[in-house]
Amino acid sequence: MSLPRHTAAGPAVGVRVDAGGRMGVGHAVRCLALTQEMRGRGVDVTVYGSLDVPWVRNGYERAGVPVESPGKILDATLTHVVIDGYDVPASLGESLRSNGIHVTALVDDAFGAHQIADLYVDQNYGAQPHIGGPAGSTALAGVPYALFRDEILAARSAEAHAADGVPRVLAVFGGTDPFGASDLLVPMLLDTGEPLQLLVLCPDPDRADHLRALPRAAGQEVEVVASVPDIAAAAAASDLAVSAAGSTVWELLTIGTPTAVVCVVDNQEPGYRATTDDGLVLPAGRLPALAAGDAAERSAAVAALRRLLTEPELRTSLRVGGMRLFDGRGRARVADAMGVRKPEGSA
């Protein structure tokens, strides 16, 4: 049975995305950035998905965006849909396009690229435009199309703090740390033996208690929190960060926070290789190898972390390079490529 053709008086955008559990928050956070851009253009946006992380859901609510169940998207009156999720079936994009709706798919290399869309966007460093979409489709790739939330852009514009004394370190492994990266990376930071003031984001209470109890050397302070009111501001106030090699890395580079990254899952491998090979970030290892007790992987990662803690000139170089590469205007470019303009008569 064919679906009714969708029409709308002006642009009306649906976003199909989820957050929470083992999928983390990266998909929903970059969609939030694009949503904020479209809301700034006076465009109506509705999210169709499960947002089980309170701060992510609150971000959409502050933007005035309702959240509906995924199944409702096929009955909505929409002109454009953004799909971001590796497990969303290609039949969704195909059905929407057959009813005259412009579909944008956010992808990461081959992950998510099965979707049937009019526009494919891969925001990752070193990405190549997707090949294999339907006839007439367009593909954008690379850092000019990186999507950043209002909070990231505000932190980028803030005056840089003067680094002095013991380095302030932010450790963040996705919004939920779904693979327990903090269990391995926090001990590695402490094993450098270098003084530090470490702030760890860890929403799991039992894991947080374990991290607080870890032995530490003189001059090492550790604070473990479930969340912070403004992660971007926390990053901007830090001398360096340790992060999973997902979309958070692009945010840290945009803000100008020198970063070491750990590759947590397979879909992060292309970005991990590209950014570490080109010296944009330092390598903190691959989580599966670290978890398996690979001594060489761990030793190399600890050495990289020690360099980041002890070499201010290196941190300055990483800060300048990251901010030069990411200009913060990617979300406007993607909205333009979607053809989403302010409705006629809007301010």
GIQUI-V700736 format. One record per pair of residues at least 24 apart in sequence whose C-alpha atoms are under 6 Angstrom apart, sorted by the first residue. I is the first residue (numbers start at 1). J is the second residue. D is the distance in whole Angstrom. If there is no record, write none. Layout:
BEGIN
I|J|D / I|J|D
END
This chain:
BEGIN
5|99|5 / 6|77|5 / 7|77|6 / 10|343|6 / 11|43|6 / 11|79|6 / 12|44|5 / 12|78|5 / 12|79|5 / 13|45|5 / 13|78|6 / 13|80|5 / 13|81|5 / 14|45|6 / 14|46|5 / 14|47|6 / 14|81|5 / 15|47|5 / 15|48|6 / 15|81|6 / 15|82|5 / 16|48|5 / 16|49|6 / 16|83|5 / 17|49|5 / 17|84|5 / 18|49|5 / 18|50|5 / 18|51|5 / 19|51|5 / 19|52|6 / 20|52|5 / 20|53|6 / 22|178|5 / 24|176|6 / 25|175|6 / 26|247|6 / 30|147|5 / 33|147|6 / 33|148|5 / 33|149|4 / 34|331|5 / 41|342|5 / 42|342|6 / 86|111|6 / 86|112|4 / 90|115|4 / 90|116|5 / 93|117|6 / 144|330|5 / 145|330|4 / 146|330|5 / 147|330|5 / 147|331|5 / 152|232|5 / 155|232|6 / 155|233|6 / 156|255|4 / 166|196|5 / 167|196|5 / 167|239|6 / 168|197|5 / 168|238|5 / 168|239|5 / 169|197|6 / 169|198|5 / 169|238|6 / 169|240|5 / 169|241|5 / 170|199|5 / 170|241|5 / 171|200|5 / 171|241|6 / 171|242|5 / 172|201|5 / 172|243|5 / 173|243|5 / 173|244|5 / 188|302|6 / 192|306|6 / 193|217|6 / 195|219|4 / 195|220|5 / 196|220|5 / 197|221|5 / 198|222|5 / 199|223|5 / 199|224|6 / 200|224|5 / 201|225|5 / 201|226|6 / 201|227|6 / 202|226|5 / 245|272|6 / 253|322|4 / 254|322|6 / 254|323|5 / 254|326|5 / 256|319|4 / 256|322|6 / 256|323|5 / 257|319|6 / 258|315|5 / 258|318|5 / 258|319|5 / 260|284|6 / 262|286|6 / 263|287|6
END
